[in-house]
Amino acid sequence: YFMKKLNKAKRSGGELLAVNELYDKRPTQVKNYGVWLRYQSRTNTHNMYKEFRDVTINGAISKLYAEMAGRHRAQPGSIQIINTAVLKASECKREHVTEMHNSNLKFPVVRKVPVCNKKLRTTFKAKRPNTFVH
C-alpha cells in the first residue's frame, strides 16, 4: 500500500528480500507498546491504534493478532502493521494499559490446597480443607 503511494511500484513488481525477526534488548522487563495498523474488514479499510503490555515486541504483536481475530474477525493476511513504538508510562492512552502503572499494585495470594497422602485421599470430605499456608 505505501509503496504505491510513494513511488510507482505494484505488489506484482516486487519481491521479498529478507524476513528478519526482531529481538528485544531486555526480554525480562515489561514494556508498553503502541501499534499503528490498518486492516481490511468485510466492508471497508480501517486505520487503528492499539496499546499492549508485554515483555517483547513479538509477544505484543501476537496479542494484536489474537485481539483483532477475536474483536474484529480480521484475518492475519488483512492486517498491515504500519508502525510500532515502545511507550513511556506518560504516553499511554488506553485504560487497560494505564491501570497497570500504579506502583502500589497488589495481587491476591492464591492459597493452594495442601497435598494429602495418597492412602488418606477421598472424593468427599465432611470438613473443608484448611487453605491457609504460613
Salt bridges, closest charged atoms under 4 A:
ASP54 OD2 - LYS63 NZ 3.45
GLU67 OE2 - LYS50 NZ 2.76
